[in-house]
Amino acid sequence: MTEPAAPPSASDPDALLVERTVAGDQRAFELLVVKYQRRIERLIGRMVRDADLVQDIAQETFIRAYRALHQFRGDAQFYTWLYRIAVNTAKKALVDLRRDPLIFENAMKPADDDDETYRPERELTTTETPEALMASREIAEAVNAAMAALPEDLRQAVTLREIEGLSYEEIAEAMDCPIGTVRSRIFRAREAISARVKPLLDNQTGKRW
């Protein structure tokens, strides 16, 4: 006799916290906020030029998520569902405030050791000579400029893939588009970035962004 399949929450801690929240356990939602607040703020920070707005938009994201939590059916991972809310909330804020998106405003500033932000200069530097540091700094600036110049949909797709590490399926869910569209956007974004960075890499054999 085949044993019944375990409910999703049995193997998914986030789903369990969602169930507890819907049942009235406020502490469960607080745990979700603590778990994902920094990642959500980092995502929003790559979309919004005004750093002062990041926390406000993140707070609005969690408020919207809480109000819609009863609609979460577990078809996707919770953080993918939450990212979609964050992206939509940030886009709405940008429209309301008539501001243009901008990613990596603070990319060249020192980051915390546990920050997952992509730092090209760390990966491309092979020696700590002034020349190598200067070259990697130029490459990092080129990557950031290329990212900032991308159309919004390409920038979001490549950010979720290369920075946040989401799968193509998760990105499709977060951006509410077919997976083929996601692959196309990421391919076009990579091509655009490579075109901007390639001249700087010609003298660094075997190095790619």
C-alpha positions in Angstrom: 0.0 0.0 0.0 1.4 3.3 -1.0 1.9 5.8 1.8 0.0 9.1 1.3 2.2 12.0 0.1 3.3 14.4 2.8 1.7 17.8 2.7 3.9 20.6 1.1 4.4 22.2 4.5 6.1 19.1 5.8 9.1 19.7 3.7 8.8 23.4 3.1 9.4 25.6 6.2 8.1 28.7 4.4 4.8 27.0 3.5 4.4 26.0 7.2 5.0 29.5 8.3 2.4 30.7 5.8 -0.1 28.2 7.1 0.5 29.3 10.7 0.1 33.0 9.7 -3.2 32.4 7.9 -4.3 30.5 11.0 -3.6 33.6 13.1 0.0 33.2 14.3 1.5 36.7 13.8 4.9 35.5 15.0 5.1 33.2 12.0 4.9 36.1 9.6 7.5 38.0 11.6 9.8 35.1 11.0 9.2 35.3 7.2 9.9 39.0 7.3 13.2 38.5 9.2 14.2 35.7 6.8 13.6 37.7 3.6 13.8 41.4 4.5 17.4 41.9 3.6 17.0 40.1 0.2 13.9 42.1 -0.6 15.6 45.4 0.3 18.6 44.4 -1.8 16.4 43.6 -4.8 14.5 46.9 -4.4 17.7 48.8 -4.0 18.7 47.7 -7.5 15.5 49.1 -8.9 15.1 52.4 -7.1 17.5 55.4 -7.3 16.4 57.0 -4.0 17.9 54.8 -1.3 15.6 56.5 1.3 12.6 54.8 -0.5 14.0 51.3 -0.3 12.8 50.5 3.3 9.4 52.1 2.6 8.9 50.0 -0.5 10.1 46.9 1.3 7.6 47.6 4.1 4.8 48.0 1.6 5.9 44.8 0.0 5.5 42.8 3.2 2.1 44.6 3.9 0.8 43.6 0.5 2.1 40.0 1.0 0.5 39.7 4.4 -2.9 40.9 3.0 -2.7 38.5 0.1 -1.3 35.6 2.0 -4.5 33.7 2.0 -4.2 33.6 -1.8 -0.8 31.8 -1.7 -1.5 28.3 -2.8 2.1 26.9 -2.7 2.3 26.5 -6.5 5.6 28.3 -6.4 8.2 28.9 -3.7 7.2 31.6 -1.2 10.2 33.8 -1.9 9.4 33.7 -5.7 5.9 34.8 -4.9 7.3 37.5 -2.6 9.8 38.7 -5.1 7.0 39.2 -7.6 5.2 41.4 -5.1 8.4 43.3 -4.4 9.1 44.0 -8.1 5.5 45.1 -8.8 5.5 47.3 -5.7 8.8 49.0 -6.7 7.6 49.5 -10.2 4.4 51.1 -9.0 6.4 53.4 -6.7 8.6 54.4 -9.6 5.6 55.3 -11.7 4.0 57.2 -8.9 7.1 59.2 -8.2 8.0 59.6 -11.9 11.5 58.2 -11.3 13.6 56.0 -13.5 14.9 52.6 -12.4 18.5 52.3 -11.6 20.4 49.2 -10.5 23.7 49.0 -8.6 23.8 52.5 -7.3 26.0 51.4 -4.4 27.7 48.5 -6.2 31.2 50.1 -5.9 30.9 50.8 -2.2 32.4 48.2 0.2 30.0 45.5 1.1 29.5 43.4 4.2 31.3 40.0 4.2 28.0 38.2 4.0 26.5 40.3 1.3 25.6 38.2 -1.7 25.8 41.1 -4.1 27.7 40.3 -7.2 31.1 42.0 -7.1 33.0 41.6 -10.4 36.2 43.2 -9.1 36.5 40.4 -6.4 36.2 37.6 -9.0 38.3 39.1 -11.7 41.3 40.2 -9.6 44.1 37.7 -9.8 46.8 39.8 -8.0 46.6 42.7 -5.6 48.8 45.0 -7.7 47.6 48.5 -8.3 47.4 47.8 -12.0 45.2 44.7 -11.4 43.0 46.6 -9.0 42.6 49.4 -11.4 41.7 47.0 -14.3 39.1 45.2 -12.2 37.6 48.4 -11.0 37.2 49.6 -14.6 35.5 46.2 -15.5 33.2 46.6 -12.5 32.2 50.1 -13.5 31.6 48.8 -17.1 29.3 46.0 -15.8 27.4 48.4 -13.6 27.0 50.9 -16.5 25.8 48.2 -18.8 23.3 46.9 -16.3 21.9 50.5 -15.7 21.5 51.0 -19.5 19.4 47.8 -20.0 15.7 48.0 -20.5 13.8 47.4 -17.3 12.6 43.9 -18.2 16.0 42.7 -19.2 17.6 44.2 -16.1 15.1 42.5 -13.8 15.6 39.1 -15.5 19.4 39.1 -15.4 19.4 40.4 -11.8 17.1 37.7 -10.6 19.3 35.1 -12.4 22.8 36.3 -11.8 22.4 38.1 -8.5 19.6 36.3 -6.7 20.3 32.9 -8.2 16.7 32.1 -9.2 16.0 29.4 -11.7 14.4 30.2 -15.0 11.2 28.7 -13.8 11.2 30.9 -10.7 12.0 34.0 -12.7 9.1 33.2 -15.0 6.9 33.0 -12.0 8.3 36.2 -10.4 8.0 38.2 -13.7 4.7 36.6 -14.8 5.9 35.7 -18.2 6.7 32.4 -20.2 10.0 30.7 -19.5 11.0 31.3 -23.1 10.7 35.0 -22.6 12.9 34.8 -19.5 15.6 32.9 -21.5 15.4 35.5 -24.3 15.7 38.4 -21.9 18.6 37.0 -20.0 20.4 36.1 -23.3 19.9 39.7 -24.6 21.0 41.2 -21.3 24.2 39.1 -21.2 24.9 40.0 -24.9 24.5 43.7 -24.1 26.8 43.5 -21.0 29.4 41.4 -22.8 29.5 44.0 -25.6 30.2 46.7 -23.1 32.8 44.8 -21.1 34.6 42.8 -23.9 37.1 45.6 -24.8 38.3 45.7 -21.2 38.6 41.9 -21.1 40.7 41.6 -24.2 43.9 41.9 -22.2 42.8 39.4 -19.5 43.0 36.0 -21.0 40.3 33.6 -20.0 38.4 36.2 -18.0 34.7 36.8 -18.5 32.2 38.9 -16.5 
